[in-house]
């Protein structure tokens, strides 16, 4: 991952959400060829993909 400034997020989420994040991190760990996978990196990846999908969707909506 690129060297960028980072911001620490402190937030409260339901325990079920944390359990799901743990499952996703385990999935990334098993299915990627990287070394250690961190929760922050997984969240960054998920957010970037969701943002790209949002931009793509808004682009299609503006065309019609």
PDB file of N, CA, C and O in Angstrom, chain B, residues numbered from 101:
ATOM      1  N   UNK B 101       0.836  -1.180   0.000  1.00  0.00           N
ATOM      2  CA  UNK B 101       0.000   0.000   0.000  1.00  0.00           C
ATOM      3  C   UNK B 101       0.879   1.240   0.000  1.00  0.00           C
ATOM      4  O   UNK B 101       1.971   1.228   0.568  1.00  0.00           O
ATOM      5  N   UNK B 102       0.413   2.309  -0.631  1.00  0.00           N
ATOM      6  CA  UNK B 102       1.204   3.520  -0.748  1.00  0.00           C
ATOM      7  C   UNK B 102       1.354   4.207   0.612  1.00  0.00           C
ATOM      8  O   UNK B 102       0.486   4.097   1.478  1.00  0.00           O
ATOM      9  N   UNK B 103       2.460   4.911   0.776  1.00  0.00           N
ATOM     10  CA  UNK B 103       2.647   5.715   1.981  1.00  0.00           C
ATOM     11  C   UNK B 103       1.761   6.945   1.878  1.00  0.00           C
ATOM     12  O   UNK B 103       1.991   7.810   1.033  1.00  0.00           O
ATOM     13  N   UNK B 104       0.772   7.026   2.714  1.00  0.00           N
ATOM     14  CA  UNK B 104      -0.143   8.157   2.735  1.00  0.00           C
ATOM     15  C   UNK B 104      -0.370   8.549   4.184  1.00  0.00           C
ATOM     16  O   UNK B 104      -0.135   7.760   5.099  1.00  0.00           O
ATOM     17  N   UNK B 105      -0.831   9.783   4.380  1.00  0.00           N
ATOM     18  CA  UNK B 105      -1.195  10.152   5.735  1.00  0.00           C
ATOM     19  C   UNK B 105      -2.390   9.293   6.136  1.00  0.00           C
ATOM     20  O   UNK B 105      -3.213   8.905   5.306  1.00  0.00           O
ATOM     21  N   UNK B 106      -2.454   9.021   7.388  1.00  0.00           N
ATOM     22  CA  UNK B 106      -3.531   8.177   7.877  1.00  0.00           C
ATOM     23  C   UNK B 106      -4.271   8.892   8.979  1.00  0.00           C
ATOM     24  O   UNK B 106      -3.709   9.737   9.676  1.00  0.00           O
ATOM     25  N   UNK B 107      -5.526   8.553   9.132  1.00  0.00           N
ATOM     26  CA  UNK B 107      -6.369   9.080  10.187  1.00  0.00           C
ATOM     27  C   UNK B 107      -6.919   7.898  10.955  1.00  0.00           C
ATOM     28  O   UNK B 107      -7.364   6.915  10.362  1.00  0.00           O
ATOM     29  N   UNK B 108      -6.890   7.992  12.261  1.00  0.00           N
ATOM     30  CA  UNK B 108      -7.438   6.909  13.070  1.00  0.00           C
ATOM     31  C   UNK B 108      -8.917   7.171  13.299  1.00  0.00           C
ATOM     32  O   UNK B 108      -9.304   8.263  13.714  1.00  0.00           O
ATOM     33  N   UNK B 109      -9.739   6.170  13.030  1.00  0.00           N
ATOM     34  CA  UNK B 109     -11.172   6.266  13.267  1.00  0.00           C
ATOM     35  C   UNK B 109     -11.508   5.479  14.532  1.00  0.00           C
ATOM     36  O   UNK B 109     -11.190   4.295  14.641  1.00  0.00           O
ATOM     37  N   UNK B 110     -12.130   6.125  15.449  1.00  0.00           N
ATOM     38  CA  UNK B 110     -12.604   5.443  16.656  1.00  0.00           C
ATOM     39  C   UNK B 110     -14.122   5.458  16.599  1.00  0.00           C
ATOM     40  O   UNK B 110     -14.740   6.522  16.634  1.00  0.00           O
ATOM     41  N   UNK B 111     -14.717   4.286  16.511  1.00  0.00           N
ATOM     42  CA  UNK B 111     -16.158   4.226  16.383  1.00  0.00           C
ATOM     43  C   UNK B 111     -16.691   2.972  17.043  1.00  0.00           C
ATOM     44  O   UNK B 111     -15.961   2.018  17.312  1.00  0.00           O
ATOM     45  N   UNK B 112     -17.958   3.004  17.289  1.00  0.00           N
ATOM     46  CA  UNK B 112     -18.626   1.852  17.887  1.00  0.00           C
ATOM     47  C   UNK B 112     -19.522   1.220  16.836  1.00  0.00           C
ATOM     48  O   UNK B 112     -20.316   1.895  16.180  1.00  0.00           O
ATOM     49  N   UNK B 113     -19.377  -0.089  16.694  1.00  0.00           N
ATOM     50  CA  UNK B 113     -20.214  -0.845  15.765  1.00  0.00           C
ATOM     51  C   UNK B 113     -20.740  -2.075  16.498  1.00  0.00           C
ATOM     52  O   UNK B 113     -20.148  -2.509  17.487  1.00  0.00           O
ATOM     53  N   UNK B 114     -21.830  -2.627  16.027  1.00  0.00           N
ATOM     54  CA  UNK B 114     -22.359  -3.837  16.664  1.00  0.00           C
ATOM     55  C   UNK B 114     -21.353  -4.984  16.583  1.00  0.00           C
ATOM     56  O   UNK B 114     -20.566  -5.061  15.640  1.00  0.00           O
ATOM     57  N   UNK B 115     -21.385  -5.857  17.559  1.00  0.00           N
ATOM     58  CA  UNK B 115     -20.460  -6.994  17.610  1.00  0.00           C
ATOM     59  C   UNK B 115     -20.598  -7.871  16.364  1.00  0.00           C
ATOM     60  O   UNK B 115     -19.621  -8.466  15.910  1.00  0.00           O
ATOM     61  N   UNK B 116     -21.808  -7.949  15.816  1.00  0.00           N
ATOM     62  CA  UNK B 116     -22.023  -8.747  14.598  1.00  0.00           C
ATOM     63  C   UNK B 116     -21.222  -8.172  13.431  1.00  0.00           C
ATOM     64  O   UNK B 116     -20.710  -8.916  12.595  1.00  0.00           O
ATOM     65  N   UNK B 117     -21.118  -6.860  13.382  1.00  0.00           N
ATOM     66  CA  UNK B 117     -20.344  -6.214  12.320  1.00  0.00           C
ATOM     67  C   UNK B 117     -18.864  -6.542  12.462  1.00  0.00           C
ATOM     68  O   UNK B 117     -18.182  -6.799  11.470  1.00  0.00           O
ATOM     69  N   UNK B 118     -18.374  -6.533  13.686  1.00  0.00           N
ATOM     70  CA  UNK B 118     -16.967  -6.876  13.935  1.00  0.00           C
ATOM     71  C   UNK B 118     -16.705  -8.329  13.561  1.00  0.00           C
ATOM     72  O   UNK B 118     -15.662  -8.648  12.990  1.00  0.00           O
ATOM     73  N   UNK B 119     -17.647  -9.208  13.881  1.00  0.00           N
ATOM     74  CA  UNK B 119     -17.484 -10.621  13.532  1.00  0.00           C
ATOM     75  C   UNK B 119     -17.449 -10.805  12.013  1.00  0.00           C
ATOM     76  O   UNK B 119     -16.671 -11.606  11.495  1.00  0.00           O
ATOM     77  N   UNK B 120     -18.291 -10.061  11.312  1.00  0.00           N
ATOM     78  CA  UNK B 120     -18.285 -10.135   9.846  1.00  0.00           C
ATOM     79  C   UNK B 120     -16.970  -9.604   9.283  1.00  0.00           C
ATOM     80  O   UNK B 120     -16.419 -10.172   8.340  1.00  0.00           O
ATOM     81  N   UNK B 121     -16.471  -8.516   9.861  1.00  0.00           N
ATOM     82  CA  UNK B 121     -15.184  -7.970   9.417  1.00  0.00           C
ATOM     83  C   UNK B 121     -14.075  -8.995   9.648  1.00  0.00           C
ATOM     84  O   UNK B 121     -13.210  -9.172   8.790  1.00  0.00           O
ATOM     85  N   UNK B 122     -14.092  -9.662  10.786  1.00  0.00           N
ATOM     86  CA  UNK B 122     -13.095 -10.699  11.059  1.00  0.00           C
ATOM     87  C   UNK B 122     -13.155 -11.810  10.017  1.00  0.00           C
ATOM     88  O   UNK B 122     -12.118 -12.297   9.568  1.00  0.00           O
ATOM     89  N   UNK B 123     -14.367 -12.214   9.629  1.00  0.00           N
ATOM     90  CA  UNK B 123     -14.530 -13.243   8.594  1.00  0.00           C
ATOM     91  C   UNK B 123     -13.962 -12.763   7.258  1.00  0.00           C
ATOM     92  O   UNK B 123     -13.295 -13.517   6.550  1.00  0.00           O
ATOM     93  N   UNK B 124     -14.233 -11.506   6.924  1.00  0.00           N
ATOM     94  CA  UNK B 124     -13.732 -10.950   5.662  1.00  0.00           C
ATOM     95  C   UNK B 124     -12.211 -10.892   5.676  1.00  0.00           C
ATOM     96  O   UNK B 124     -11.569 -11.211   4.675  1.00  0.00           O
ATOM     97  N   UNK B 125     -11.628 -10.486   6.805  1.00  0.00           N
ATOM     98  CA  UNK B 125     -10.171 -10.425   6.930  1.00  0.00           C
ATOM     99  C   UNK B 125      -9.585 -11.823   6.754  1.00  0.00           C
ATOM    100  O   UNK B 125      -8.581 -11.986   6.060  1.00  0.00           O
ATOM    101  N   UNK B 126     -10.197 -12.831   7.371  1.00  0.00           N
ATOM    102  CA  UNK B 126      -9.725 -14.205   7.203  1.00  0.00           C
ATOM    103  C   UNK B 126      -9.805 -14.632   5.744  1.00  0.00           C
ATOM    104  O   UNK B 126      -8.897 -15.290   5.237  1.00  0.00           O
ATOM    105  N   UNK B 127     -10.898 -14.260   5.064  1.00  0.00           N
ATOM    106  CA  UNK B 127     -11.054 -14.585   3.651  1.00  0.00           C
ATOM    107  C   UNK B 127      -9.946 -13.949   2.823  1.00  0.00           C
ATOM    108  O   UNK B 127      -9.333 -14.612   1.986  1.00  0.00           O
ATOM    109  N   UNK B 128      -9.687 -12.660   3.055  1.00  0.00           N
ATOM    110  CA  UNK B 128      -8.600 -11.961   2.356  1.00  0.00           C
ATOM    111  C   UNK B 128      -7.267 -12.660   2.627  1.00  0.00           C
ATOM    112  O   UNK B 128      -6.463 -12.859   1.716  1.00  0.00           O
ATOM    113  N   UNK B 129      -7.043 -13.029   3.889  1.00  0.00           N
ATOM    114  CA  UNK B 129      -5.779 -13.669   4.269  1.00  0.00           C
ATOM    115  C   UNK B 129      -5.571 -14.974   3.504  1.00  0.00           C
ATOM    116  O   UNK B 129      -4.464 -15.264   3.052  1.00  0.00           O
ATOM    117  N   UNK B 130      -6.637 -15.758   3.361  1.00  0.00           N
ATOM    118  CA  UNK B 130      -6.539 -17.052   2.685  1.00  0.00           C
ATOM    119  C   UNK B 130      -6.469 -16.923   1.170  1.00  0.00           C
ATOM    120  O   UNK B 130      -5.878 -17.770   0.501  1.00  0.00           O
ATOM    121  N   UNK B 131      -7.069 -15.867   0.626  1.00  0.00           N
ATOM    122  CA  UNK B 131      -7.227 -15.785  -0.825  1.00  0.00           C
ATOM    123  C   UNK B 131      -6.405 -14.708  -1.499  1.00  0.00           C
ATOM    124  O   UNK B 131      -6.638 -14.405  -2.669  1.00  0.00           O
ATOM    125  N   UNK B 132      -5.449 -14.122  -0.796  1.00  0.00           N
ATOM    126  CA  UNK B 132      -4.549 -13.165  -1.431  1.00  0.00           C
ATOM    127  C   UNK B 132      -3.124 -13.654  -1.267  1.00  0.00           C
ATOM    128  O   UNK B 132      -2.830 -14.479  -0.402  1.00  0.00           O
ATOM    129  N   UNK B 133      -2.255 -13.140  -2.098  1.00  0.00           N
ATOM    130  CA  UNK B 133      -0.869 -13.580  -2.053  1.00  0.00           C
ATOM    131  C   UNK B 133       0.003 -12.610  -1.274  1.00  0.00           C
ATOM    132  O   UNK B 133       1.230 -12.649  -1.372  1.00  0.00           O
ATOM    133  N   UNK B 134      -0.636 -11.739  -0.501  1.00  0.00           N
ATOM    134  CA  UNK B 134       0.110 -10.800   0.315  1.00  0.00           C
ATOM    135  C   UNK B 134       0.491 -11.478   1.620  1.00  0.00           C
ATOM    136  O   UNK B 134       0.044 -12.586   1.917  1.00  0.00           O
ATOM    137  N   UNK B 135       1.314 -10.804   2.382  1.00  0.00           N
ATOM    138  CA  UNK B 135       1.654 -11.309   3.706  1.00  0.00           C
ATOM    139  C   UNK B 135       0.479 -11.133   4.642  1.00  0.00           C
ATOM    140  O   UNK B 135      -0.630 -11.584   4.358  1.00  0.00           O
ATOM    141  N   UNK B 136       0.724 -10.491   5.731  1.00  0.00           N
ATOM    142  CA  UNK B 136      -0.304 -10.258   6.748  1.00  0.00           C
ATOM    143  C   UNK B 136      -1.346  -9.280   6.219  1.00  0.00           C
ATOM    144  O   UNK B 136      -1.002  -8.272   5.602  1.00  0.00           O
ATOM    145  N   UNK B 137      -2.613  -9.578   6.460  1.00  0.00           N
ATOM    146  CA  UNK B 137      -3.708  -8.710   6.046  1.00  0.00           C
ATOM    147  C   UNK B 137      -4.262  -8.038   7.293  1.00  0.00           C
ATOM    148  O   UNK B 137      -4.564  -8.703   8.284  1.00  0.00           O
ATOM    149  N   UNK B 138      -4.394  -6.719   7.240  1.00  0.00           N
ATOM    150  CA  UNK B 138      -4.875  -5.954   8.383  1.00  0.00           C
ATOM    151  C   UNK B 138      -6.298  -5.466   8.152  1.00  0.00           C
ATOM    152  O   UNK B 138      -6.707  -5.245   7.012  1.00  0.00           O
ATOM    153  N   UNK B 139      -7.047  -5.298   9.230  1.00  0.00           N
ATOM    154  CA  UNK B 139      -8.428  -4.838   9.137  1.00  0.00           C
ATOM    155  C   UNK B 139      -8.510  -3.495   8.419  1.00  0.00           C
ATOM    156  O   UNK B 139      -9.405  -3.284   7.599  1.00  0.00           O
ATOM    157  N   UNK B 140      -7.596  -2.599   8.715  1.00  0.00           N
ATOM    158  CA  UNK B 140      -7.612  -1.286   8.071  1.00  0.00           C
ATOM    159  C   UNK B 140      -7.452  -1.389   6.571  1.00  0.00           C
ATOM    160  O   UNK B 140      -8.105  -0.659   5.825  1.00  0.00           O
ATOM    161  N   UNK B 141      -6.584  -2.293   6.114  1.00  0.00           N
ATOM    162  CA  UNK B 141      -6.389  -2.480   4.672  1.00  0.00           C
ATOM    163  C   UNK B 141      -7.635  -3.072   4.024  1.00  0.00           C
ATOM    164  O   UNK B 141      -8.001  -2.692   2.912  1.00  0.00           O
ATOM    165  N   UNK B 142      -8.287  -4.007   4.721  1.00  0.00           N
ATOM    166  CA  UNK B 142      -9.508  -4.609   4.193  1.00  0.00           C
ATOM    167  C   UNK B 142     -10.607  -3.554   4.108  1.00  0.00           C
ATOM    168  O   UNK B 142     -11.303  -3.466   3.096  1.00  0.00           O
ATOM    169  N   UNK B 143     -10.769  -2.758   5.154  1.00  0.00           N
ATOM    170  CA  UNK B 143     -11.779  -1.702   5.128  1.00  0.00           C
ATOM    171  C   UNK B 143     -11.496  -0.699   4.019  1.00  0.00           C
ATOM    172  O   UNK B 143     -12.419  -0.249   3.340  1.00  0.00           O
ATOM    173  N   UNK B 144     -10.233  -0.346   3.829  1.00  0.00           N
ATOM    174  CA  UNK B 144      -9.861   0.568   2.757  1.00  0.00           C
ATOM    175  C   UNK B 144     -10.249  -0.016   1.404  1.00  0.00           C
ATOM    176  O   UNK B 144     -10.807   0.689   0.562  1.00  0.00           O
ATOM    177  N   UNK B 145      -9.963  -1.283   1.191  1.00  0.00           N
ATOM    178  CA  UNK B 145     -10.295  -1.946  -0.074  1.00  0.00           C
ATOM    179  C   UNK B 145     -11.804  -1.957  -0.303  1.00  0.00           C
ATOM    180  O   UNK B 145     -12.273  -1.660  -1.402  1.00  0.00           O
ATOM    181  N   UNK B 146     -12.557  -2.298   0.731  1.00  0.00           N
ATOM    182  CA  UNK B 146     -14.016  -2.343   0.614  1.00  0.00           C
ATOM    183  C   UNK B 146     -14.570  -0.958   0.299  1.00  0.00           C
ATOM    184  O   UNK B 146     -15.432  -0.818  -0.569  1.00  0.00           O
ATOM    185  N   UNK B 147     -14.084   0.056   0.991  1.00  0.00           N
ATOM    186  CA  UNK B 147     -14.567   1.420   0.778  1.00  0.00           C
ATOM    187  C   UNK B 147     -14.206   1.909  -0.617  1.00  0.00           C
ATOM    188  O   UNK B 147     -15.029   2.540  -1.279  1.00  0.00           O
ATOM    189  N   UNK B 148     -12.992   1.628  -1.072  1.00  0.00           N
ATOM    190  CA  UNK B 148     -12.588   2.054  -2.419  1.00  0.00           C
ATOM    191  C   UNK B 148     -13.449   1.386  -3.488  1.00  0.00           C
ATOM    192  O   UNK B 148     -13.845   2.035  -4.457  1.00  0.00           O
ATOM    193  N   UNK B 149     -13.744   0.098  -3.321  1.00  0.00           N
ATOM    194  CA  UNK B 149     -14.588  -0.608  -4.290  1.00  0.00           C
ATOM    195  C   UNK B 149     -16.014  -0.075  -4.263  1.00  0.00           C
ATOM    196  O   UNK B 149     -16.623   0.103  -5.318  1.00  0.00           O
ATOM    197  N   UNK B 150     -16.555   0.182  -3.079  1.00  0.00           N
ATOM    198  CA  UNK B 150     -17.909   0.725  -2.963  1.00  0.00           C
ATOM    199  C   UNK B 150     -17.975   2.123  -3.565  1.00  0.00           C
ATOM    200  O   UNK B 150     -18.958   2.473  -4.218  1.00  0.00           O
ATOM    201  N   UNK B 151     -16.937   2.918  -3.350  1.00  0.00           N
ATOM    202  CA  UNK B 151     -16.899   4.275  -3.903  1.00  0.00           C
ATOM    203  C   UNK B 151     -16.839   4.230  -5.428  1.00  0.00           C
ATOM    204  O   UNK B 151     -17.525   4.999  -6.101  1.00  0.00           O
ATOM    205  N   UNK B 152     -16.025   3.338  -5.968  1.00  0.00           N
ATOM    206  CA  UNK B 152     -15.932   3.206  -7.424  1.00  0.00           C
ATOM    207  C   UNK B 152     -17.277   2.784  -8.011  1.00  0.00           C
ATOM    208  O   UNK B 152     -17.683   3.288  -9.058  1.00  0.00           O
ATOM    209  N   UNK B 153     -17.962   1.867  -7.344  1.00  0.00           N
ATOM    210  CA  UNK B 153     -19.281   1.436  -7.808  1.00  0.00           C
ATOM    211  C   UNK B 153     -20.283   2.585  -7.743  1.00  0.00           C
ATOM    212  O   UNK B 153     -21.122   2.731  -8.631  1.00  0.00           O
ATOM    213  N   UNK B 154     -20.196   3.398  -6.692  1.00  0.00           N
ATOM    214  CA  UNK B 154     -21.078   4.549  -6.544  1.00  0.00           C
ATOM    215  C   UNK B 154     -20.842   5.550  -7.670  1.00  0.00           C
ATOM    216  O   UNK B 154     -21.794   6.056  -8.263  1.00  0.00           O
ATOM    217  N   UNK B 155     -19.577   5.836  -7.963  1.00  0.00           N
ATOM    218  CA  UNK B 155     -19.243   6.774  -9.046  1.00  0.00           C
ATOM    219  C   UNK B 155     -19.761   6.239 -10.378  1.00  0.00           C
ATOM    220  O   UNK B 155     -20.337   6.980 -11.174  1.00  0.00           O
ATOM    221  N   UNK B 156     -19.551   4.959 -10.608  1.00  0.00           N
ATOM    222  CA  UNK B 156     -20.011   4.343 -11.854  1.00  0.00           C
ATOM    223  C   UNK B 156     -21.531   4.430 -11.953  1.00  0.00           C
ATOM    224  O   UNK B 156     -22.068   4.767 -13.008  1.00  0.00           O
ATOM    225  N   UNK B 157     -22.219   4.130 -10.863  1.00  0.00           N
ATOM    226  CA  UNK B 157     -23.680   4.190 -10.858  1.00  0.00           C
ATOM    227  C   UNK B 157     -24.172   5.613 -11.093  1.00  0.00           C
ATOM    228  O   UNK B 157     -25.111   5.828 -11.859  1.00  0.00           O
ATOM    229  N   UNK B 158     -23.542   6.582 -10.440  1.00  0.00           N
ATOM    230  CA  UNK B 158     -23.984   7.968 -10.624  1.00  0.00           C
ATOM    231  C   UNK B 158     -23.682   8.452 -12.039  1.00  0.00           C
ATOM    232  O   UNK B 158     -24.406   9.292 -12.572  1.00  0.00           O
ATOM    233  N   UNK B 159     -22.625   7.931 -12.647  1.00  0.00           N
ATOM    234  CA  UNK B 159     -22.299   8.285 -14.033  1.00  0.00           C
ATOM    235  C   UNK B 159     -23.399   7.786 -14.975  1.00  0.00           C
ATOM    236  O   UNK B 159     -23.818   8.498 -15.887  1.00  0.00           O
ATOM    237  N   UNK B 160     -23.866   6.535 -14.738  1.00  0.00           N
ATOM    238  CA  UNK B 160     -24.918   5.980 -15.583  1.00  0.00           C
ATOM    239  C   UNK B 160     -26.237   6.727 -15.375  1.00  0.00           C
ATOM    240  O   UNK B 160     -26.993   6.913 -16.329  1.00  0.00           O
ATOM    241  N   UNK B 161     -26.519   7.149 -14.167  1.00  0.00           N
ATOM    242  CA  UNK B 161     -27.780   7.846 -13.889  1.00  0.00           C
ATOM    243  C   UNK B 161     -27.778   9.218 -14.538  1.00  0.00           C
ATOM    244  O   UNK B 161     -28.829   9.685 -14.976  1.00  0.00           O
ATOM    245  N   UNK B 162     -26.631   9.876 -14.614  1.00  0.00           N
ATOM    246  CA  UNK B 162     -26.560  11.205 -15.212  1.00  0.00           C
ATOM    247  C   UNK B 162     -26.767  11.144 -16.727  1.00  0.00           C
ATOM    248  O   UNK B 162     -27.227  12.114 -17.328  1.00  0.00           O
ATOM    249  N   UNK B 163     -26.431  10.011 -17.343  1.00  0.00           N
ATOM    250  CA  UNK B 163     -26.561   9.892 -18.793  1.00  0.00           C
ATOM    251  C   UNK B 163     -28.015   9.821 -19.231  1.00  0.00           C
ATOM    252  O   UNK B 163     -28.333  10.195 -20.360  1.00  0.00           O
ATOM    253  N   UNK B 164     -28.898   9.354 -18.369  1.00  0.00           N
ATOM    254  CA  UNK B 164     -30.297   9.157 -18.781  1.00  0.00           C
ATOM    255  C   UNK B 164     -31.179  10.232 -18.300  1.00  0.00           C
ATOM    256  O   UNK B 164     -32.381  10.209 -18.565  1.00  0.00           O
TER     257      UNK B 164
END
